[in-house]
Amino acid sequence: MSSPRWKAGVAALLLMLAGGVLGVAADRLLLRPAHGAGMALTADALAAHLDLGPAEEARMRALLDSMHVEVAAAAAEGPEALQAVARRAYERLELALPPDARPAFRAWMEGHHHQMMRRLGGDR
């Protein structure tokens, strides 16, 4: 149902939100299967983790879809532009969620940040 291009855009956006990692490096890490017990970095995984209802999940997916062009343009401009877009996207996503799902969203994002830092050897 979801195209590989859409998933790559979502993955890049979430990676930049989670750690400010360079887009090219992040894409390469996401395209490889994770070794060990890693958390999936997809819209499906986020919706399942937050236990979103159908309407909430549809709203989140529509918001992610609307960000795809902006994220792709920012990625072409460089890491600073991508980080700025990622920060705005994070805020928009959080605000679109029900208030009771926001702490779990922040924890999910932080978990992905730590996972990426371990993969990159930063252990932050």
C-alpha positions as CSV (number, residue, x, y, z in Angstrom):
1,M,0.0,0.0,0.0
2,S,2.8,2.4,0.9
3,S,5.4,3.1,-1.8
4,P,9.1,2.7,-1.1
5,R,9.6,6.4,-1.9
6,W,7.1,7.4,0.7
7,K,8.6,5.1,3.3
8,A,12.1,6.5,2.6
9,G,10.8,10.1,3.1
10,V,9.1,9.1,6.4
11,A,12.3,7.3,7.5
12,A,14.5,10.3,6.7
13,L,12.2,12.7,8.5
14,L,12.0,10.6,11.6
15,L,15.7,10.0,11.6
16,M,16.5,13.7,11.5
17,L,14.0,14.3,14.2
18,A,15.6,11.6,16.3
19,G,19.2,12.6,16.0
20,G,20.1,15.1,13.4
21,V,22.0,12.5,11.5
22,L,23.1,13.3,7.9
23,G,20.5,12.2,5.4
24,V,22.7,10.0,3.3
25,A,24.1,8.1,6.2
26,A,20.6,7.7,7.8
27,D,19.1,6.4,4.5
28,R,21.9,3.8,4.2
29,L,21.4,2.6,7.8
30,L,17.6,2.3,7.4
31,L,17.8,0.4,4.1
32,R,19.9,-2.3,5.8
33,P,18.1,-4.8,8.0
34,A,18.7,-4.1,11.6
35,H,20.8,-6.6,13.5
36,G,19.6,-7.6,16.9
37,A,16.6,-6.2,18.7
38,G,16.1,-2.8,17.0
39,M,12.9,-0.9,16.8
40,A,11.3,-0.4,13.4
41,L,11.4,3.2,12.2
42,T,8.2,3.3,10.2
43,A,4.8,5.1,10.3
44,D,3.2,1.6,10.9
45,A,5.5,1.0,13.9
46,L,4.7,4.4,15.3
47,A,1.0,4.0,14.9
48,A,1.1,0.6,16.5
49,H,3.4,1.8,19.4
50,L,1.0,4.7,20.1
51,D,-2.1,2.5,19.7
52,L,-3.6,5.1,17.4
53,G,-7.2,4.6,16.3
54,P,-8.0,4.6,12.6
55,A,-8.9,8.4,12.5
56,E,-5.7,9.3,14.4
57,E,-3.6,7.1,12.2
58,A,-5.1,8.6,9.0
59,R,-4.4,12.1,10.3
60,M,-0.8,11.2,11.1
61,R,-0.3,9.6,7.7
62,A,-1.8,12.6,5.9
63,L,0.5,14.9,7.8
64,L,3.5,12.8,7.0
65,D,2.5,12.7,3.3
66,S,2.2,16.5,3.3
67,M,5.8,16.8,4.6
68,H,7.4,14.6,2.0
69,V,8.1,17.3,-0.6
70,E,9.4,19.7,2.1
71,V,11.7,17.1,3.5
72,A,13.0,16.1,0.1
73,A,13.8,19.7,-0.8
74,A,15.5,20.3,2.6
75,A,17.6,17.2,2.1
76,A,18.9,18.6,-1.2
77,E,19.8,21.8,0.6
78,G,21.9,20.1,3.2
79,P,22.0,19.0,6.9
80,E,21.1,22.4,8.4
81,A,18.0,22.8,6.3
82,L,17.0,19.2,6.9
83,Q,17.4,19.6,10.7
84,A,15.2,22.8,10.7
85,V,12.5,21.0,8.7
86,A,12.8,18.0,11.0
87,R,12.3,20.1,14.1
88,R,9.2,21.7,12.6
89,A,7.9,18.4,11.5
90,Y,8.4,16.9,15.0
91,E,6.4,19.7,16.5
92,R,3.6,19.3,13.9
93,L,3.4,15.6,14.5
94,E,3.4,15.9,18.2
95,L,0.6,18.5,18.1
96,A,-1.4,16.4,15.7
97,L,-1.4,13.5,18.2
98,P,-3.9,13.2,21.1
99,P,-2.5,14.7,24.3
100,D,-2.3,11.3,26.0
101,A,-0.2,9.9,23.1
102,R,2.4,12.7,23.2
103,P,4.6,11.3,26.0
104,A,4.8,7.9,24.2
105,F,5.7,9.7,21.0
106,R,8.6,11.6,22.7
107,A,9.8,8.3,24.3
108,W,9.6,6.5,20.9
109,M,11.6,9.2,19.2
110,E,14.2,9.3,22.0
111,G,14.5,5.5,21.7
112,H,15.2,5.8,18.0
113,H,17.7,8.6,18.6
114,H,19.6,6.3,21.1
115,Q,19.4,3.4,18.7
116,M,20.9,5.5,15.8
117,M,23.6,6.9,18.0
118,R,24.6,3.3,19.0
119,R,24.7,2.3,15.3
120,L,26.8,5.3,14.5
121,G,29.2,4.6,17.4
122,G,28.2,7.7,19.4
123,D,26.5,5.9,22.3
124,R,24.7,9.1,23.4
